[in-house]
Amino acid sequence: MFNQKNILSLNNEEKIKDLPSLRREFDLNRLNERVTKRGDVEEISKKLKINRTVLSRGLYENRILSIFPDLNKSKVVSMSTIWLERELKVFSGIYDIQRLSTRKLYKKVKEWRRRLKLNPRLLLTDSQHDLIIGSILGDGYVRKRDKNCNFRVGHSDKQKEYLLWKYMTLKEFTSSEPKFSLRRFKENKSIKTLELSTFTHPVFSYYRRLFYPNEKKIVSRKILNLLTPRSLAYWVCDDGSYNNRQGYIVLCTNSYNLEEHEIMRKYFQEVWDLDPTIGFRDGKYYYLRFKQEDSKRLISIIKQFIPEGIEYKIGK
């Protein structure tokens, strides 16, 4: 005799528990189309009574074979840690996935992930790399998560368009759209911010080691030497403030100490022929101020890279 608990257990029992059954009962192309955000696989597995692990493997196999239709199915599992379509194509351009044995392919995938931790430019576009460098110098940060890291950044509601532009640039590394949250401060104040968070990936581990050698964000000449006019523009978009009355730019680099400001000042002098002054306010915060002529020169360097909606940072 069944009680209510037995009936619920039967109703929730998984009907699909292996890949052959999944391939036979469902159109995996259509199921893949339904996975657009974090949590969709979990929801589909419950609704259709499919074992979650089996569903994940089936969807991934289907996606891999849609890109490499001639690939032996036994090799799909070896590539299971590579989720991005573009990354799969880059990987296959470096390693001969058709000729490698399943065992050797598995080793090459591990080798590839190690290489990305040392050189993210193997995968990232120039725009993505510049955005990450400029943003971490500014409002962004990289969080350590188990073996890999993820990138996060938030902007106020006023800068929503700018944050959404960042999201579109890094969209392939995200599993959900940016979300609003309340950022609280010690003075019992709170600001509504739109938060962007990527999923964990080896490429972000490089930036974690670069910016957080002792678990605290720093700025060094090594980091500054990575700046291009474009990444410098993104830094100004994050930390910059334009004085409309007097026509000068201030970089609100509050989180860095005096020694780091000296490094930044020397960098701007030697690389960009700009001579900012180091300011000090509220008895604890340093910042960089560019005089009017230097501000004009700085704007001429970065203006072509300023995203729409944030032009007020350079007085437009």
C-alpha angles and dihedrals in degrees: 000000000000123000124201092269091055091050093050089049091053092047091052095043114126113247097188113056105153139045098246090056091047092051091047098047103038142044100237092196090062093044090052090054089059093057105087104135145021112295097026094109091052092049094047093048091054095043095048095034094240122150105255096226091048091049093049092050092046094050092047092048090050092050093048093048091048087061097037105025093173095053117118109249091229089068095055095081090052089061096043095114092061105084105163118089092215090048090053090053093047090048093050089050090058100037126041098236093178095057100037117093118242091254094049091045090056090053092048091053090054090047090050093053090051091050091052091056089058098038117020090176087081085077111011121086118235090253093052092048092048092048092052094047094047093044096049090051084053129028101332132091140187119232124205112233118180107294097350140031140236134215122234135180136166134196134187122264088258089062095046093121091053093050091049089052089055089049092054090049092053098029095120088062094053133079098194140029121261115280133208120244138166115253109206127207134199093254089067089258126132134192127202107237135180110227128207119195127176124207118256115280137161093246091069092053089074092059092046091057091043098050102027108042091151098026092269124096114253139175119222137172088253089059094043091052088064091063120113126185087266098051089043087055091053091050090053090047089055103039104015127108123187121212104214093191098055100020102235136127126229122196106213095212093162098151095062126083130234094266090054090049089054088053091050093047092051090047093054091047096050101036106031102021089239124135112203121181122230113239131193127205141174089014093280115048128084125198141171121244123194117206118235098268092045090048090055090050092047091050091051089055097050108024097097090059099049109116120231116273096030100068091112086078087075097036099265 
